[in-house]
Amino acid sequence: MFSLSRNSNPKTLILWSSLQFTFSISSLKVVWRKDQSLDQAIQNDKQWRLCARVVREVLNEPCQVIPLRYLEKHRERLRLPIKIQTFLARNPGLFETYMDRIKPKSDPVRFVRASDRLNQFLEEEKKIYSENEPLIVSKLCKLLMMAKDRVVSADKLVDVKREFKFPNDLLVNLVPKYPEYFRLYGTPGEGKSYLELVSWNDNFGKSVIEKRAEEESRLMGIRQEKKQQVQDYPDANQKSE
């Protein structure tokens, strides 16, 4: 094994010391510990995405109902690893089943529709999004303002809409309501499609700190103006000469 003596070149000693330190660091064993909270959050997110796909599939059907056997045929497209019957049993609050006919003279079959509980949840979600629509619009404008050429892929925007707290009907209902801000090119999911910011709003480009500073400055100006008015106002008790 290679060894050094005290009479060795100082530069060689420094190099050897650094190599020993590197070897000792590389030989360290890191003990990986599971973060149960993080693992549970990831698992919950997977379950939510799975449920969201099935809910969207049912709600997109005419009258928002679908025969159970038809939904079973869509399992591969929905990336559903279990049978529909098992999925319904594991998520009893999402859907309810009932008997009906596909055609007037056909035999009754089981249909699937959203439960009252799910409908109440969707109505509450719609109400929350409606109340916060100005905030959602400003957030989308800010995102496009930071993008290159003020353009973002519509498909990528759909993929991250949950992370940005955008509604599911972002491109269908929200964007067309604000043509002064947004322009959609193409159809999402059918080739290349993009969302463009057509007008720049300086208010959206300001940070929260900047807006707070401006508000404080405005309030301070009002206070100073009122203070000056009080000082300049003649004393009511002072007798006029």
Long-range contacts (C-beta under 8 A, 24 or more apart in sequence): 50-79, 50-80, 51-91, 51-94, 53-78, 53-79, 53-80, 54-78, 54-80, 54-87, 54-94, 55-94, 55-114, 55-118, 56-168, 58-95, 58-112, 58-113, 58-114, 59-114, 64-113, 64-114, 65-100, 65-111, 65-112, 65-113, 66-111, 66-112, 66-113, 67-102, 67-109, 67-110, 67-111, 67-112, 68-97, 68-109, 68-110, 68-111, 68-112, 69-109, 69-110, 71-112, 84-112, 88-112, 93-117, 93-118, 94-118, 129-167, 133-174, 136-165, 136-166, 136-167, 136-174, 137-174, 137-178, 137-181, 138-203, 138-204, 139-164, 139-165, 139-166, 140-164, 140-166, 140-170, 140-174, 140-181, 140-182, 141-181, 141-197, 141-201, 141-204, 142-204, 142-205, 144-182, 144-195, 144-196, 144-197, 145-197, 145-200, 145-204, 145-205, 147-197, 150-196, 150-197, 150-200, 151-194, 151-195, 151-196, 151-197, 152-194, 152-195, 153-192, 153-193, 153-194, 153-195, 154-184, 154-185, 154-186, 154-188, 154-193, 154-194, 154-195, 155-188, 155-189, 155-193, 157-195, 158-188, 158-189, 171-195
